[in-house]
Amino acid sequence: MTNRVYALTKKEKFENDWALKDQIRRAAISVLSNIAEGFESRTSSLFVDFLGRSKASAGEVRSQLVIAWDQGYLAEDEFKEVRDLADKVSRQLYNLIQHLERSDESGHVRELPEEYITD
């Protein structure tokens, strides 16, 4: 999603609206950054909190996409593609939050077992 946001905001019309371009890029960056920051906190409760912030940033991206589309910066297919990506990210985060909140573990975030790590 972040890569698509960056690609679309490089288009001439969008690129000239520096405030919206900066805001949507920051929101897209926040999605990934909050996931990483929450995971590194090493506690499930903080991780869930940061995942909620990440989900909110995905909502912010969707909102700003509507503004960009209304201003004529995006074609309808571009708008729908990235909006759908942001919606998918939001749903995935919701499912992860639900999983962590139902989890009856130690309250600590764990690294993946070695068999799940690929080179």
Biopython code that builds the backbone (N, CA, C, O; Angstrom):
import numpy as np
from Bio.PDB.StructureBuilder import StructureBuilder

atoms = [
    (1, "MET", "N", (0.822, -1.184, 0.000)),
    (1, "MET", "CA", (0.000, 0.000, 0.000)),
    (1, "MET", "C", (0.875, 1.260, 0.000)),
    (1, "MET", "O", (0.622, 2.204, -0.748)),
    (2, "THR", "N", (1.891, 1.256, 0.837)),
    (2, "THR", "CA", (2.766, 2.424, 0.923)),
    (2, "THR", "C", (3.457, 2.698, -0.408)),
    (2, "THR", "O", (3.573, 3.847, -0.834)),
    (3, "ASN", "N", (3.912, 1.636, -1.055)),
    (3, "ASN", "CA", (4.556, 1.815, -2.359)),
    (3, "ASN", "C", (3.597, 2.418, -3.381)),
    (3, "ASN", "O", (3.990, 3.285, -4.161)),
    (4, "ARG", "N", (2.348, 1.967, -3.385)),
    (4, "ARG", "CA", (1.360, 2.520, -4.320)),
    (4, "ARG", "C", (1.053, 3.984, -3.994)),
    (4, "ARG", "O", (0.903, 4.804, -4.900)),
    (5, "VAL", "N", (0.961, 4.309, -2.717)),
    (5, "VAL", "CA", (0.728, 5.709, -2.321)),
    (5, "VAL", "C", (1.869, 6.571, -2.839)),
    (5, "VAL", "O", (1.628, 7.637, -3.407)),
    (6, "TYR", "N", (3.100, 6.129, -2.654)),
    (6, "TYR", "CA", (4.245, 6.905, -3.141)),
    (6, "TYR", "C", (4.210, 7.056, -4.657)),
    (6, "TYR", "O", (4.471, 8.139, -5.182)),
    (7, "ALA", "N", (3.890, 5.976, -5.358)),
    (7, "ALA", "CA", (3.839, 6.045, -6.822)),
    (7, "ALA", "C", (2.772, 7.032, -7.285)),
    (7, "ALA", "O", (3.017, 7.839, -8.182)),
    (8, "LEU", "N", (1.603, 6.969, -6.683)),
    (8, "LEU", "CA", (0.515, 7.856, -7.108)),
    (8, "LEU", "C", (0.786, 9.315, -6.750)),
    (8, "LEU", "O", (0.379, 10.216, -7.484)),
    (9, "THR", "N", (1.454, 9.554, -5.653)),
    (9, "THR", "CA", (1.716, 10.943, -5.249)),
    (9, "THR", "C", (2.859, 11.571, -6.030)),
    (9, "THR", "O", (3.156, 12.753, -5.855)),
    (10, "LYS", "N", (3.501, 10.788, -6.889)),
    (10, "LYS", "CA", (4.533, 11.336, -7.781)),
    (10, "LYS", "C", (3.928, 11.892, -9.062)),
    (10, "LYS", "O", (4.613, 12.559, -9.837)),
    (11, "LYS", "N", (2.644, 11.617, -9.286)),
    (11, "LYS", "CA", (1.974, 12.155, -10.474)),
    (11, "LYS", "C", (1.914, 13.675, -10.362)),
    (11, "LYS", "O", (1.775, 14.224, -9.269)),
    (12, "GLU", "N", (2.022, 14.345, -11.505)),
    (12, "GLU", "CA", (2.181, 15.803, -11.528)),
    (12, "GLU", "C", (1.134, 16.564, -10.712)),
    (12, "GLU", "O", (1.490, 17.392, -9.874)),
    (13, "LYS", "N", (-0.136, 16.297, -10.944)),
    (13, "LYS", "CA", (-1.177, 17.038, -10.220)),
    (13, "LYS", "C", (-1.075, 16.810, -8.714)),
    (13, "LYS", "O", (-1.153, 17.749, -7.921)),
    (14, "PHE", "N", (-0.901, 15.545, -8.340)),
    (14, "PHE", "CA", (-0.839, 15.196, -6.923)),
    (14, "PHE", "C", (0.426, 15.767, -6.294)),
    (14, "PHE", "O", (0.398, 16.282, -5.176)),
    (15, "GLU", "N", (1.519, 15.673, -7.012)),
    (15, "GLU", "CA", (2.806, 16.121, -6.484)),
    (15, "GLU", "C", (2.799, 17.612, -6.156)),
    (15, "GLU", "O", (3.503, 18.053, -5.247)),
    (16, "ASN", "N", (2.009, 18.384, -6.888)),
    (16, "ASN", "CA", (1.961, 19.831, -6.647)),
    (16, "ASN", "C", (1.161, 20.208, -5.408)),
    (16, "ASN", "O", (1.288, 21.330, -4.917)),
    (17, "ASP", "N", (0.350, 19.310, -4.895)),
    (17, "ASP", "CA", (-0.384, 19.549, -3.649)),
    (17, "ASP", "C", (0.460, 18.995, -2.506)),
    (17, "ASP", "O", (0.191, 17.911, -1.988)),
    (18, "TRP", "N", (1.481, 19.750, -2.125)),
    (18, "TRP", "CA", (2.468, 19.239, -1.175)),
    (18, "TRP", "C", (1.859, 18.886, 0.174)),
    (18, "TRP", "O", (2.333, 17.952, 0.822)),
    (19, "ALA", "N", (0.837, 19.589, 0.618)),
    (19, "ALA", "CA", (0.252, 19.303, 1.937)),
    (19, "ALA", "C", (-0.435, 17.935, 1.937)),
    (19, "ALA", "O", (-0.204, 17.128, 2.838)),
    (20, "LEU", "N", (-1.273, 17.673, 0.937)),
    (20, "LEU", "CA", (-1.962, 16.386, 0.867)),
    (20, "LEU", "C", (-0.968, 15.267, 0.593)),
    (20, "LEU", "O", (-1.054, 14.195, 1.192)),
    (21, "LYS", "N", (-0.027, 15.514, -0.307)),
    (21, "LYS", "CA", (0.992, 14.512, -0.624)),
    (21, "LYS", "C", (1.763, 14.122, 0.633)),
    (21, "LYS", "O", (1.969, 12.936, 0.893)),
    (22, "ASP", "N", (2.182, 15.096, 1.399)),
    (22, "ASP", "CA", (2.930, 14.835, 2.627)),
    (22, "ASP", "C", (2.066, 14.082, 3.643)),
    (22, "ASP", "O", (2.532, 13.136, 4.278)),
    (23, "GLN", "N", (0.820, 14.501, 3.792)),
    (23, "GLN", "CA", (-0.066, 13.901, 4.789)),
    (23, "GLN", "C", (-0.387, 12.441, 4.472)),
    (23, "GLN", "O", (-0.361, 11.595, 5.366)),
    (24, "ILE", "N", (-0.689, 12.141, 3.211)),
    (24, "ILE", "CA", (-1.029, 10.755, 2.869)),
    (24, "ILE", "C", (0.207, 9.859, 2.939)),
    (24, "ILE", "O", (0.116, 8.692, 3.321)),
    (25, "ARG", "N", (1.354, 10.409, 2.570)),
    (25, "ARG", "CA", (2.586, 9.623, 2.700)),
    (25, "ARG", "C", (2.888, 9.342, 4.164)),
    (25, "ARG", "O", (3.271, 8.226, 4.513)),
    (26, "ARG", "N", (2.722, 10.341, 5.024)),
    (26, "ARG", "CA", (2.968, 10.148, 6.456)),
    (26, "ARG", "C", (2.021, 9.098, 7.024)),
    (26, "ARG", "O", (2.432, 8.256, 7.824)),
    (27, "ALA", "N", (0.762, 9.144, 6.617)),
    (27, "ALA", "CA", (-0.207, 8.161, 7.106)),
    (27, "ALA", "C", (0.171, 6.755, 6.648)),
    (27, "ALA", "O", (0.096, 5.805, 7.428)),
    (28, "ALA", "N", (0.575, 6.621, 5.392)),
    (28, "ALA", "CA", (0.974, 5.309, 4.867)),
    (28, "ALA", "C", (2.209, 4.789, 5.605)),
    (28, "ALA", "O", (2.290, 3.605, 5.932)),
    (29, "ILE", "N", (3.156, 5.671, 5.862)),
    (29, "ILE", "CA", (4.355, 5.291, 6.613)),
    (29, "ILE", "C", (3.985, 4.869, 8.027)),
    (29, "ILE", "O", (4.562, 3.925, 8.566)),
    (30, "SER", "N", (3.030, 5.561, 8.625)),
    (30, "SER", "CA", (2.622, 5.262, 10.000)),
    (30, "SER", "C", (2.052, 3.863, 10.153)),
    (30, "SER", "O", (2.195, 3.243, 11.206)),
    (31, "VAL", "N", (1.411, 3.367, 9.113)),
    (31, "VAL", "CA", (0.854, 2.016, 9.189)),
    (31, "VAL", "C", (1.973, 1.034, 9.521)),
    (31, "VAL", "O", (1.888, 0.298, 10.504)),
    (32, "LEU", "N", (3.002, 1.024, 8.712)),
    (32, "LEU", "CA", (4.113, 0.095, 8.912)),
    (32, "LEU", "C", (4.917, 0.416, 10.164)),
    (32, "LEU", "O", (5.313, -0.486, 10.902)),
    (33, "SER", "N", (5.152, 1.681, 10.399)),
    (33, "SER", "CA", (5.967, 2.093, 11.548)),
    (33, "SER", "C", (5.327, 1.695, 12.871)),
    (33, "SER", "O", (6.026, 1.250, 13.782)),
    (34, "ASN", "N", (4.022, 1.846, 12.992)),
    (34, "ASN", "CA", (3.345, 1.484, 14.241)),
    (34, "ASN", "C", (3.332, -0.025, 14.460)),
    (34, "ASN", "O", (3.409, -0.484, 15.600)),
    (35, "ILE", "N", (3.235, -0.797, 13.386)),
    (35, "ILE", "CA", (3.327, -2.250, 13.535)),
    (35, "ILE", "C", (4.700, -2.617, 14.091)),
    (35, "ILE", "O", (4.804, -3.390, 15.043)),
    (36, "ALA", "N", (5.744, -2.061, 13.497)),
    (36, "ALA", "CA", (7.104, -2.362, 13.950)),
    (36, "ALA", "C", (7.334, -1.899, 15.384)),
    (36, "ALA", "O", (7.882, -2.642, 16.198)),
    (37, "GLU", "N", (6.922, -0.688, 15.691)),
    (37, "GLU", "CA", (7.132, -0.155, 17.029)),
    (37, "GLU", "C", (6.380, -0.982, 18.072)),
    (37, "GLU", "O", (6.909, -1.258, 19.148)),
    (38, "GLY", "N", (5.153, -1.374, 17.755)),
    (38, "GLY", "CA", (4.380, -2.189, 18.685)),
    (38, "GLY", "C", (4.987, -3.561, 18.897)),
    (38, "GLY", "O", (5.037, -4.054, 20.024)),
    (39, "PHE", "N", (5.449, -4.180, 17.823)),
    (39, "PHE", "CA", (6.069, -5.497, 17.950)),
    (39, "PHE", "C", (7.312, -5.421, 18.804)),
    (39, "PHE", "O", (7.544, -6.280, 19.654)),
    (40, "GLU", "N", (8.102, -4.408, 18.585)),
    (40, "GLU", "CA", (9.350, -4.258, 19.340)),
    (40, "GLU", "C", (9.111, -3.911, 20.806)),
    (40, "GLU", "O", (10.031, -4.007, 21.617)),
    (41, "SER", "N", (7.892, -3.508, 21.158)),
    (41, "SER", "CA", (7.590, -3.204, 22.558)),
    (41, "SER", "C", (7.635, -4.460, 23.410)),
    (41, "SER", "O", (7.834, -4.394, 24.623)),
    (42, "ARG", "N", (7.446, -5.610, 22.763)),
    (42, "ARG", "CA", (7.563, -6.928, 23.369)),
    (42, "ARG", "C", (6.453, -7.299, 24.342)),
    (42, "ARG", "O", (6.545, -8.335, 25.001)),
    (43, "THR", "N", (5.403, -6.484, 24.454)),
    (43, "THR", "CA", (4.257, -6.884, 25.264)),
    (43, "THR", "C", (3.017, -6.866, 24.384)),
    (43, "THR", "O", (2.864, -6.001, 23.522)),
    (44, "SER", "N", (2.141, -7.823, 24.611)),
    (44, "SER", "CA", (0.945, -7.928, 23.786)),
    (44, "SER", "C", (0.052, -6.706, 23.905)),
    (44, "SER", "O", (-0.506, -6.251, 22.907)),
    (45, "SER", "N", (-0.092, -6.169, 25.107)),
    (45, "SER", "CA", (-0.989, -5.020, 25.276)),
    (45, "SER", "C", (-0.481, -3.795, 24.518)),
    (45, "SER", "O", (-1.273, -3.080, 23.904)),
    (46, "LEU", "N", (0.817, -3.546, 24.552)),
    (46, "LEU", "CA", (1.361, -2.416, 23.777)),
    (46, "LEU", "C", (1.285, -2.697, 22.282)),
    (46, "LEU", "O", (1.001, -1.801, 21.487)),
    (47, "PHE", "N", (1.537, -3.937, 21.909)),
    (47, "PHE", "CA", (1.449, -4.298, 20.504)),
    (47, "PHE", "C", (0.035, -4.035, 19.981)),
    (47, "PHE", "O", (-0.131, -3.460, 18.905)),
    (48, "VAL", "N", (-0.975, -4.450, 20.734)),
    (48, "VAL", "CA", (-2.369, -4.225, 20.340)),
    (48, "VAL", "C", (-2.654, -2.729, 20.231)),
    (48, "VAL", "O", (-3.338, -2.289, 19.307)),
    (49, "ASP", "N", (-2.134, -1.958, 21.165)),
    (49, "ASP", "CA", (-2.327, -0.505, 21.114)),
    (49, "ASP", "C", (-1.731, 0.087, 19.836)),
    (49, "ASP", "O", (-2.374, 0.893, 19.165)),
    (50, "PHE", "N", (-0.523, -0.306, 19.507)),
    (50, "PHE", "CA", (0.121, 0.203, 18.294)),
    (50, "PHE", "C", (-0.565, -0.310, 17.028)),
    (50, "PHE", "O", (-0.623, 0.397, 16.022)),
    (51, "LEU", "N", (-1.082, -1.534, 17.077)),
    (51, "LEU", "CA", (-1.842, -2.039, 15.928)),
    (51, "LEU", "C", (-3.099, -1.208, 15.710)),
    (51, "LEU", "O", (-3.505, -0.975, 14.571)),
    (52, "GLY", "N", (-3.714, -0.761, 16.800)),
    (52, "GLY", "CA", (-4.876, 0.125, 16.686)),
    (52, "GLY", "C", (-4.501, 1.445, 16.037)),
    (52, "GLY", "O", (-5.249, 1.974, 15.215)),
    (53, "ARG", "N", (-3.346, 1.974, 16.404)),
    (53, "ARG", "CA", (-2.866, 3.214, 15.776)),
    (53, "ARG", "C", (-2.598, 2.992, 14.295)),
    (53, "ARG", "O", (-2.900, 3.845, 13.460)),
    (54, "SER", "N", (-2.027, 1.834, 13.982)),
    (54, "SER", "CA", (-1.743, 1.496, 12.592)),
    (54, "SER", "C", (-3.033, 1.406, 11.788)),
    (54, "SER", "O", (-3.106, 1.899, 10.662)),
    (55, "LYS", "N", (-4.047, 0.774, 12.369)),
    (55, "LYS", "CA", (-5.356, 0.652, 11.714)),
    (55, "LYS", "C", (-5.960, 2.043, 11.486)),
    (55, "LYS", "O", (-6.554, 2.301, 10.439)),
    (56, "ALA", "N", (-5.808, 2.924, 12.459)),
    (56, "ALA", "CA", (-6.306, 4.299, 12.307)),
    (56, "ALA", "C", (-5.593, 5.009, 11.164)),
    (56, "ALA", "O", (-6.217, 5.768, 10.422)),
    (57, "SER", "N", (-4.309, 4.773, 11.016)),
    (57, "SER", "CA", (-3.556, 5.390, 9.913)),
    (57, "SER", "C", (-4.026, 4.864, 8.566)),
    (57, "SER", "O", (-4.062, 5.613, 7.590)),
    (58, "ALA", "N", (-4.389, 3.584, 8.499)),
    (58, "ALA", "CA", (-4.943, 3.043, 7.253)),
    (58, "ALA", "C", (-6.260, 3.743, 6.919)),
    (58, "ALA", "O", (-6.549, 4.007, 5.752)),
    (59, "GLY", "N", (-7.050, 4.039, 7.939)),
    (59, "GLY", "CA", (-8.284, 4.803, 7.731)),
    (59, "GLY", "C", (-7.992, 6.207, 7.250)),
    (59, "GLY", "O", (-8.721, 6.752, 6.421)),
    (60, "GLU", "N", (-6.935, 6.788, 7.765)),
    (60, "GLU", "CA", (-6.526, 8.123, 7.329)),
    (60, "GLU", "C", (-6.125, 8.102, 5.853)),
    (60, "GLU", "O", (-6.460, 9.018, 5.102)),
    (61, "VAL", "N", (-5.414, 7.066, 5.445)),
    (61, "VAL", "CA", (-5.041, 6.932, 4.028)),
    (61, "VAL", "C", (-6.304, 6.878, 3.170)),
    (61, "VAL", "O", (-6.385, 7.558, 2.147)),
    (62, "ARG", "N", (-7.290, 6.076, 3.580)),
    (62, "ARG", "CA", (-8.535, 5.987, 2.799)),
    (62, "ARG", "C", (-9.211, 7.353, 2.694)),
    (62, "ARG", "O", (-9.686, 7.734, 1.625)),
    (63, "SER", "N", (-9.253, 8.073, 3.787)),
    (63, "SER", "CA", (-9.872, 9.399, 3.792)),
    (63, "SER", "C", (-9.154, 10.351, 2.843)),
    (63, "SER", "O", (-9.795, 11.094, 2.099)),
    (64, "GLN", "N", (-7.857, 10.329, 2.872)),
    (64, "GLN", "CA", (-7.083, 11.228, 2.018)),
    (64, "GLN", "C", (-7.157, 10.826, 0.549)),
    (64, "GLN", "O", (-7.037, 11.672, -0.337)),
    (65, "LEU", "N", (-7.352, 9.540, 0.294)),
    (65, "LEU", "CA", (-7.567, 9.094, -1.085)),
    (65, "LEU", "C", (-8.855, 9.677, -1.645)),
    (65, "LEU", "O", (-8.913, 10.043, -2.819)),
    (66, "VAL", "N", (-9.884, 9.765, -0.816)),
    (66, "VAL", "CA", (-11.146, 10.374, -1.256)),
    (66, "VAL", "C", (-10.904, 11.835, -1.632)),
    (66, "VAL", "O", (-11.404, 12.310, -2.651)),
    (67, "ILE", "N", (-10.145, 12.538, -0.813)),
    (67, "ILE", "CA", (-9.833, 13.944, -1.108)),
    (67, "ILE", "C", (-9.073, 14.040, -2.429)),
    (67, "ILE", "O", (-9.385, 14.882, -3.271)),
    (68, "ALA", "N", (-8.080, 13.175, -2.607)),
    (68, "ALA", "CA", (-7.286, 13.194, -3.847)),
    (68, "ALA", "C", (-8.152, 12.901, -5.061)),
    (68, "ALA", "O", (-7.996, 13.532, -6.107)),
    (69, "TRP", "N", (-9.057, 11.954, -4.928)),
    (69, "TRP", "CA", (-9.956, 11.623, -6.035)),
    (69, "TRP", "C", (-10.891, 12.795, -6.322)),
    (69, "TRP", "O", (-11.112, 13.145, -7.481)),
    (70, "ASP", "N", (-11.441, 13.400, -5.271)),
    (70, "ASP", "CA", (-12.321, 14.561, -5.445)),
    (70, "ASP", "C", (-11.611, 15.718, -6.142)),
    (70, "ASP", "O", (-12.239, 16.484, -6.873)),
    (71, "GLN", "N", (-10.314, 15.843, -5.919)),
    (71, "GLN", "CA", (-9.543, 16.924, -6.535)),
    (71, "GLN", "C", (-9.084, 16.579, -7.956)),
    (71, "GLN", "O", (-8.486, 17.412, -8.636)),
    (72, "GLY", "N", (-9.363, 15.368, -8.395)),
    (72, "GLY", "CA", (-8.987, 14.970, -9.745)),
    (72, "GLY", "C", (-7.545, 14.517, -9.871)),
    (72, "GLY", "O", (-6.999, 14.477, -10.974)),
    (73, "TYR", "N", (-6.926, 14.174, -8.749)),
    (73, "TYR", "CA", (-5.532, 13.734, -8.782)),
    (73, "TYR", "C", (-5.393, 12.267, -9.166)),
    (73, "TYR", "O", (-4.318, 11.831, -9.578)),
    (74, "LEU", "N", (-6.477, 11.502, -9.032)),
    (74, "LEU", "CA", (-6.437, 10.068, -9.293)),
    (74, "LEU", "C", (-7.549, 9.677, -10.254)),
    (74, "LEU", "O", (-8.645, 10.237, -10.225)),
    (75, "ALA", "N", (-7.247, 8.715, -11.096)),
    (75, "ALA", "CA", (-8.288, 8.102, -11.915)),
    (75, "ALA", "C", (-9.096, 7.175, -11.017)),
    (75, "ALA", "O", (-8.617, 6.749, -9.967)),
    (76, "GLU", "N", (-10.308, 6.868, -11.424)),
    (76, "GLU", "CA", (-11.171, 6.031, -10.589)),
    (76, "GLU", "C", (-10.549, 4.672, -10.285)),
    (76, "GLU", "O", (-10.648, 4.186, -9.159)),
    (77, "ASP", "N", (-9.909, 4.052, -11.279)),
    (77, "ASP", "CA", (-9.299, 2.743, -11.052)),
    (77, "ASP", "C", (-8.126, 2.830, -10.076)),
    (77, "ASP", "O", (-7.927, 1.920, -9.272)),
    (78, "GLU", "N", (-7.354, 3.905, -10.136)),
    (78, "GLU", "CA", (-6.261, 4.099, -9.183)),
    (78, "GLU", "C", (-6.810, 4.278, -7.765)),
    (78, "GLU", "O", (-6.324, 3.675, -6.808)),
    (79, "PHE", "N", (-7.828, 5.118, -7.664)),
    (79, "PHE", "CA", (-8.464, 5.357, -6.375)),
    (79, "PHE", "C", (-8.967, 4.055, -5.769)),
    (79, "PHE", "O", (-8.682, 3.753, -4.610)),
    (80, "LYS", "N", (-9.717, 3.282, -6.555)),
    (80, "LYS", "CA", (-10.303, 2.037, -6.051)),
    (80, "LYS", "C", (-9.229, 1.031, -5.659)),
    (80, "LYS", "O", (-9.364, 0.336, -4.652)),
    (81, "GLU", "N", (-8.160, 0.951, -6.452)),
    (81, "GLU", "CA", (-7.086, -0.005, -6.170)),
    (81, "GLU", "C", (-6.446, 0.280, -4.812)),
    (81, "GLU", "O", (-6.307, -0.620, -3.983)),
    (82, "VAL", "N", (-6.062, 1.521, -4.592)),
    (82, "VAL", "CA", (-5.356, 1.844, -3.348)),
    (82, "VAL", "C", (-6.320, 1.875, -2.164)),
    (82, "VAL", "O", (-5.954, 1.494, -1.052)),
    (83, "ARG", "N", (-7.542, 2.324, -2.400)),
    (83, "ARG", "CA", (-8.547, 2.284, -1.328)),
    (83, "ARG", "C", (-8.776, 0.847, -0.889)),
    (83, "ARG", "O", (-8.868, 0.565, 0.306)),
    (84, "ASP", "N", (-8.868, -0.065, -1.857)),
    (84, "ASP", "CA", (-9.058, -1.475, -1.529)),
    (84, "ASP", "C", (-7.856, -2.046, -0.776)),
    (84, "ASP", "O", (-8.019, -2.853, 0.139)),
    (85, "LEU", "N", (-6.657, -1.629, -1.161)),
    (85, "LEU", "CA", (-5.458, -2.057, -0.431)),
    (85, "LEU", "C", (-5.499, -1.562, 1.013)),
    (85, "LEU", "O", (-5.219, -2.322, 1.940)),
    (86, "ALA", "N", (-5.843, -0.303, 1.201)),
    (86, "ALA", "CA", (-5.921, 0.264, 2.549)),
    (86, "ALA", "C", (-7.002, -0.429, 3.370)),
    (86, "ALA", "O", (-6.832, -0.652, 4.568)),
    (87, "ASP", "N", (-8.105, -0.765, 2.724)),
    (87, "ASP", "CA", (-9.176, -1.484, 3.411)),
    (87, "ASP", "C", (-8.712, -2.888, 3.808)),
    (87, "ASP", "O", (-9.012, -3.359, 4.904)),
    (88, "LYS", "N", (-7.987, -3.543, 2.920)),
    (88, "LYS", "CA", (-7.466, -4.885, 3.216)),
    (88, "LYS", "C", (-6.493, -4.826, 4.394)),
    (88, "LYS", "O", (-6.545, -5.673, 5.285)),
    (89, "VAL", "N", (-5.619, -3.843, 4.399)),
    (89, "VAL", "CA", (-4.676, -3.670, 5.507)),
    (89, "VAL", "C", (-5.445, -3.480, 6.814)),
    (89, "VAL", "O", (-5.108, -4.081, 7.834)),
    (90, "SER", "N", (-6.469, -2.650, 6.775)),
    (90, "SER", "CA", (-7.270, -2.378, 7.962)),
    (90, "SER", "C", (-7.936, -3.654, 8.486)),
    (90, "SER", "O", (-7.944, -3.904, 9.691)),
    (91, "ARG", "N", (-8.490, -4.452, 7.582)),
    (91, "ARG", "CA", (-9.133, -5.706, 7.985)),
    (91, "ARG", "C", (-8.123, -6.697, 8.553)),
    (91, "ARG", "O", (-8.412, -7.393, 9.527)),
    (92, "GLN", "N", (-6.936, -6.763, 7.947)),
    (92, "GLN", "CA", (-5.900, -7.664, 8.450)),
    (92, "GLN", "C", (-5.454, -7.237, 9.855)),
    (92, "GLN", "O", (-5.244, -8.076, 10.731)),
    (93, "LEU", "N", (-5.317, -5.947, 10.051)),
    (93, "LEU", "CA", (-4.939, -5.454, 11.379)),
    (93, "LEU", "C", (-6.027, -5.762, 12.402)),
    (93, "LEU", "O", (-5.731, -6.161, 13.528)),
    (94, "TYR", "N", (-7.282, -5.576, 12.011)),
    (94, "TYR", "CA", (-8.392, -5.894, 12.912)),
    (94, "TYR", "C", (-8.337, -7.361, 13.325)),
    (94, "TYR", "O", (-8.483, -7.682, 14.504)),
    (95, "ASN", "N", (-8.125, -8.249, 12.358)),
    (95, "ASN", "CA", (-8.058, -9.678, 12.658)),
    (95, "ASN", "C", (-6.886, -10.010, 13.576)),
    (95, "ASN", "O", (-7.021, -10.841, 14.474)),
    (96, "LEU", "N", (-5.747, -9.377, 13.362)),
    (96, "LEU", "CA", (-4.595, -9.602, 14.228)),
    (96, "LEU", "C", (-4.876, -9.093, 15.641)),
    (96, "LEU", "O", (-4.538, -9.757, 16.622)),
    (97, "ILE", "N", (-5.489, -7.924, 15.743)),
    (97, "ILE", "CA", (-5.855, -7.390, 17.061)),
    (97, "ILE", "C", (-6.790, -8.358, 17.774)),
    (97, "ILE", "O", (-6.592, -8.664, 18.950)),
    (98, "GLN", "N", (-7.812, -8.841, 17.063)),
    (98, "GLN", "CA", (-8.753, -9.786, 17.659)),
    (98, "GLN", "C", (-8.043, -11.053, 18.126)),
    (98, "GLN", "O", (-8.325, -11.562, 19.210)),
    (99, "HIS", "N", (-7.136, -11.554, 17.322)),
    (99, "HIS", "CA", (-6.384, -12.751, 17.682)),
    (99, "HIS", "C", (-5.569, -12.505, 18.955)),
    (99, "HIS", "O", (-5.593, -13.322, 19.875)),
    (100, "LEU", "N", (-4.864, -11.404, 19.006)),
    (100, "LEU", "CA", (-4.026, -11.111, 20.174)),
    (100, "LEU", "C", (-4.861, -10.887, 21.427)),
    (100, "LEU", "O", (-4.456, -11.280, 22.521)),
    (101, "GLU", "N", (-6.016, -10.263, 21.277)),
    (101, "GLU", "CA", (-6.867, -10.021, 22.438)),
    (101, "GLU", "C", (-7.494, -11.318, 22.960)),
    (101, "GLU", "O", (-7.775, -11.422, 24.154)),
    (102, "ARG", "N", (-7.715, -12.296, 22.100)),
    (102, "ARG", "CA", (-8.273, -13.588, 22.523)),
    (102, "ARG", "C", (-7.193, -14.532, 23.035)),
    (102, "ARG", "O", (-7.474, -15.493, 23.751)),
    (103, "SER", "N", (-5.957, -14.241, 22.654)),
    (103, "SER", "CA", (-4.847, -15.122, 22.993)),
    (103, "SER", "C", (-4.668, -15.203, 24.506)),
    (103, "SER", "O", (-4.781, -14.204, 25.216)),
    (104, "ASP", "N", (-4.393, -16.386, 24.968)),
    (104, "ASP", "CA", (-4.228, -16.604, 26.408)),
    (104, "ASP", "C", (-2.762, -16.905, 26.715)),
    (104, "ASP", "O", (-2.448, -17.824, 27.472)),
    (105, "GLU", "N", (-1.885, -16.126, 26.122)),
    (105, "GLU", "CA", (-0.462, -16.393, 26.305)),
    (105, "GLU", "C", (0.115, -15.535, 27.413)),
    (105, "GLU", "O", (-0.625, -14.914, 28.176)),
    (106, "SER", "N", (1.400, -15.502, 27.500)),
    (106, "SER", "CA", (2.115, -14.846, 28.594)),
    (106, "SER", "C", (2.013, -13.327, 28.583)),
    (106, "SER", "O", (2.410, -12.677, 29.551)),
    (107, "GLY", "N", (1.497, -12.761, 27.525)),
    (107, "GLY", "CA", (1.448, -11.305, 27.438)),
    (107, "GLY", "C", (2.664, -10.710, 26.752)),
    (107, "GLY", "O", (2.810, -9.491, 26.674)),
    (108, "HIS", "N", (3.540, -11.583, 26.254)),
    (108, "HIS", "CA", (4.739, -11.112, 25.565)),
    (108, "HIS", "C", (4.671, -11.469, 24.090)),
    (108, "HIS", "O", (4.175, -12.533, 23.716)),
    (109, "VAL", "N", (5.160, -10.593, 23.280)),
    (109, "VAL", "CA", (5.241, -10.843, 21.842)),
    (109, "VAL", "C", (6.486, -11.683, 21.602)),
    (109, "VAL", "O", (7.547, -11.428, 22.170)),
    (110, "ARG", "N", (6.334, -12.695, 20.745)),
    (110, "ARG", "CA", (7.456, -13.581, 20.481)),
    (110, "ARG", "C", (7.902, -13.469, 19.036)),
    (110, "ARG", "O", (7.118, -13.132, 18.148)),
    (111, "GLU", "N", (9.164, -13.754, 18.820)),
    (111, "GLU", "CA", (9.671, -13.889, 17.467)),
    (111, "GLU", "C", (9.081, -15.160, 16.878)),
    (111, "GLU", "O", (8.643, -16.044, 17.615)),
    (112, "LEU", "N", (9.068, -15.256, 15.554)),
    (112, "LEU", "CA", (8.598, -16.467, 14.906)),
    (112, "LEU", "C", (9.556, -17.625, 15.188)),
    (112, "LEU", "O", (10.768, -17.432, 15.280)),
    (113, "PRO", "N", (8.996, -18.832, 15.324)),
    (113, "PRO", "CA", (9.882, -19.998, 15.464)),
    (113, "PRO", "C", (10.777, -20.110, 14.229)),
    (113, "PRO", "O", (10.408, -19.673, 13.139)),
    (114, "GLU", "N", (11.936, -20.691, 14.414)),
    (114, "GLU", "CA", (12.923, -20.753, 13.339)),
    (114, "GLU", "C", (12.397, -21.413, 12.073)),
    (114, "GLU", "O", (12.813, -21.043, 10.976)),
    (115, "GLU", "N", (11.490, -22.385, 12.197)),
    (115, "GLU", "CA", (11.004, -23.079, 10.996)),
    (115, "GLU", "C", (10.178, -22.151, 10.100)),
    (115, "GLU", "O", (9.935, -22.488, 8.941)),
    (116, "TYR", "N", (9.741, -20.995, 10.605)),
    (116, "TYR", "CA", (8.989, -20.038, 9.791)),
    (116, "TYR", "C", (9.863, -18.965, 9.156)),
    (116, "TYR", "O", (9.388, -18.161, 8.355)),
    (117, "ILE", "N", (11.103, -18.958, 9.506)),
    (117, "ILE", "CA", (12.019, -17.933, 8.995)),
    (117, "ILE", "C", (12.617, -18.430, 7.680)),
    (117, "ILE", "O", (13.128, -19.547, 7.601)),
    (118, "THR", "N", (12.546, -17.591, 6.659)),
    (118, "THR", "CA", (13.099, -17.944, 5.354)),
    (118, "THR", "C", (14.277, -17.052, 5.040)),
    (118, "THR", "O", (14.371, -15.922, 5.519)),
    (119, "ASP", "N", (15.147, -17.565, 4.249)),
    (119, "ASP", "CA", (16.313, -16.778, 3.829)),
    (119, "ASP", "C", (16.066, -16.116, 2.510)),
    (119, "ASP", "O", (16.937, -15.411, 2.000)),
]
sb = StructureBuilder()
sb.init_structure("model")
sb.init_model(0)
sb.init_chain("A")
sb.init_seg("    ")
for serial, (resi, resn, name, xyz) in enumerate(atoms, 1):
    if name == "N":
        sb.init_residue(resn, " ", resi, " ")
    sb.init_atom(name, np.array(xyz, "f"), 0.0, 1.0, " ", f" {name:<3s}", serial, name[0])
structure = sb.get_structure()
